[in-house]
Amino acid sequence: MSSATQYEQDYSELSADITAKIGRIPSLFGKDKHDMVGEVEGLLEEAKDLIDQIEVESHAATGDARKQITMNVVNYRRDYETHVKNLRKARMTYRDVGGSELSYTDEAEQRNELLGNEHKNTLTSNSERLERSNKRLEDGYRMAMETEEIGQNVLNNLAQDREKINNARNRLNNVDGTLSQSSRLLNNMYRRVIQNKAMMFVIGLIIVVIIVLALYGMLK
């Protein structure tokens, strides 16, 4: 599974979680509502980081895969903007016991009482987002190191294959030189055989002539 695919799955799960939590906000009141809004804001920051990471991963893809990821990024950003708008609307309304939506101004005083805890909640949310971002960076660094190791192994294998090819080429050159020497030696041996046969023929002819002359002399 590629990094982009994993990030897209993470975003889909995160988007569904954001939708569910935003839907609960209008039914909450006071501190519960404030905490839920803070939690959703943290999830939205995480979602934005995931979208940015998916866009970065799209640059490493090629062909149809890159086009598909780019289109998905556009859809994710639209989805993110929809979440932001829905959260803004949910923050300004709440439902009473009967389910009717009321103005958020009725909660103003209660919200002011919670401002003292806002800084603490913000720090906690930022800390959680930072931890998640660090984890993604560590995962990315680990994948980069693994990719570098694989690339180095491939280069080493190519270097070994090149050395083997050079050695085989040198052996072929040596064999070619040996064959050339053997060919010259065979040619020399063949010429010597021809020469020896010619000499034997001449010697035999001379012997025959001598015998004929000797017989001719004896008969005469």
C-alpha positions in Angstrom: 0.0 0.0 0.0 1.4 3.4 -1.0 1.7 6.3 1.4 -0.9 8.4 -0.5 -3.4 5.5 -0.3 -2.8 5.2 3.5 -3.2 9.0 4.0 -6.4 8.9 1.9 -7.8 6.2 4.1 -6.8 8.1 7.2 -8.6 11.2 5.9 -11.8 9.3 5.0 -12.0 8.0 8.6 -11.1 11.4 10.0 -13.7 13.1 7.8 -16.4 10.7 9.0 -15.4 11.3 12.6 -15.6 15.1 12.1 -19.0 14.9 10.5 -20.3 12.8 13.4 -18.9 15.2 16.1 -20.2 18.3 14.3 -23.7 16.7 14.2 -23.6 16.4 18.0 -22.5 20.0 18.8 -26.0 21.6 18.5 -27.3 19.2 21.1 -24.6 20.1 23.6 -24.5 23.0 26.1 -21.9 24.9 28.0 -18.6 23.2 28.7 -19.5 20.0 26.8 -20.2 22.0 23.7 -17.1 24.1 24.1 -14.9 20.9 24.5 -16.5 19.3 21.5 -15.9 22.4 19.4 -12.3 22.4 20.5 -11.9 18.7 19.6 -13.4 19.2 16.2 -11.1 22.1 15.6 -8.2 19.9 16.4 -9.5 17.2 14.0 -9.9 19.8 11.3 -6.2 20.9 11.7 -5.2 17.2 11.4 -7.4 16.8 8.3 -5.7 19.8 6.7 -2.3 18.3 7.5 -3.4 15.1 5.9 -4.6 16.8 2.7 -1.3 18.7 2.4 0.5 15.4 2.9 -1.6 13.7 0.2 -0.8 16.6 -2.2 2.9 16.1 -1.5 2.6 12.4 -2.2 0.8 13.1 -5.5 4.0 14.7 -6.9 5.8 11.4 -6.5 3.0 9.5 -8.5 2.9 9.2 -12.3 0.4 8.9 -15.0 -3.2 8.1 -14.2 -2.4 7.6 -10.5 -1.2 11.2 -10.2 -4.3 12.5 -11.9 -6.6 10.5 -9.6 -4.8 11.7 -6.5 -4.9 15.3 -7.7 -8.6 15.1 -8.2 -9.1 13.5 -4.8 -7.1 16.4 -3.2 -9.5 18.9 -4.8 -12.5 16.9 -3.4 -10.8 16.7 0.0 -10.3 20.4 0.2 -14.0 21.0 -0.7 -15.0 18.5 1.9 -12.7 20.3 4.4 -14.3 23.7 3.7 -17.7 22.1 4.1 -16.7 20.9 7.6 -15.4 24.4 8.5 -18.7 26.0 7.5 -20.8 23.3 9.3 -18.7 23.8 12.4 -19.2 27.6 12.3 -23.0 27.0 12.0 -23.0 24.4 14.8 -21.2 26.8 17.1 -23.8 29.5 16.7 -26.8 27.3 17.4 -27.9 24.7 19.9 -31.1 22.6 20.4 -33.2 22.7 23.5 -34.9 19.7 25.0 -37.6 19.8 22.4 -35.1 19.8 19.6 -35.6 23.4 18.5 -32.6 25.4 17.4 -31.9 28.5 19.5 -29.5 31.4 19.0 -26.0 30.9 20.4 -26.2 34.4 22.1 -28.2 32.7 24.9 -25.0 30.8 25.7 -22.7 33.8 25.7 -22.5 34.1 29.5 -21.9 30.4 30.0 -19.2 30.5 27.3 -17.4 33.4 29.1 -17.2 31.3 32.2 -15.3 28.7 30.2 -12.7 31.1 28.7 -10.4 30.4 31.6 -10.1 26.8 30.4 -9.8 27.6 26.7 -6.0 28.2 26.8 -5.5 24.8 28.5 -7.7 23.0 26.0 -5.9 24.8 23.1 -2.5 23.7 24.4 -3.7 20.1 24.8 -5.2 20.1 21.3 -2.0 21.6 19.9 0.1 19.0 21.7 -2.0 16.2 20.3 -1.8 17.6 16.8 2.0 18.0 17.1 2.4 14.5 18.3 0.4 13.2 15.4 2.4 15.3 13.0 5.6 14.1 14.4 4.4 10.5 14.0 3.7 11.1 10.3 7.1 12.7 9.9 8.8 9.8 11.5 6.9 7.4 9.3 7.9 9.4 6.2 11.5 9.5 7.3 11.5 5.7 7.9 10.0 5.2 4.4 12.7 7.5 2.9 15.5 5.6 4.6 14.0 2.2 3.5 13.8 3.6 -0.1 17.4 4.8 0.1 18.5 1.4 1.3 16.7 -0.3 -1.5 18.2 2.1 -4.0 21.7 1.5 -2.7 21.2 -2.3 -2.9 20.0 -1.9 -6.5 23.1 0.1 -7.3 25.4 -2.5 -5.7 23.7 -5.3 -7.7 24.2 -3.3 -10.9 27.8 -2.7 -10.1 28.3 -6.5 -9.5 26.5 -7.3 -12.7 28.7 -4.9 -14.6 31.8 -6.4 -13.2 30.6 -9.9 -14.2 29.9 -8.7 -17.7 33.4 -7.1 -18.0 35.0 -10.4 -16.7 33.0 -12.4 -19.2 34.0 -10.0 -22.0 37.7 -10.4 -21.0 37.4 -14.2 -21.0 35.8 -14.0 -24.5 38.6 -11.9 -25.7 41.1 -14.4 -24.3 39.3 -17.3 -26.0 39.2 -15.4 -29.3 43.0 -14.8 -29.0 43.6 -18.5 -28.2 41.4 -19.6 -31.2 43.4 -17.3 -33.5 46.7 -18.8 -32.3 45.3 -22.3 -32.8 44.1 -21.5 -36.3 47.5 -20.2 -37.3 49.2 -23.3 -35.8 46.8 -25.6 -37.7 47.5 -23.7 -40.9 51.3 -24.1 -40.4 50.8 -27.9 -39.7 48.7 -28.3 -42.8 51.4 -26.6 -44.9 54.1 -28.8 -43.5 52.0 -31.9 -44.2 51.6 -30.8 -47.8 55.3 -30.1 -48.1 56.2 -33.5 -46.6 53.9 -35.2 -49.1 55.4 -33.3 -52.0 58.9 -34.2 -50.8 58.0 -37.9 -50.4 56.5 -37.9 -53.9 59.6 -36.4 -55.4 61.9 -38.8 -53.6 59.7 -41.8 -54.7 59.8 -40.5 -58.3 63.6 -40.3 -58.1 63.9 -43.8 -56.7 61.7 -45.2 -59.5 63.7 -43.4 -62.1 67.0 -44.8 -60.6 65.5 -48.3 -60.6 64.3 -48.0 -64.1 67.7 -46.8 -65.3 69.5 -49.5 -63.4 67.3 -52.2 -64.9 67.8 -50.7 -68.4 71.5 -50.7 -67.9 71.5 -54.3 -66.8 69.3 -55.5 -69.7 71.4 -53.6 -72.2 
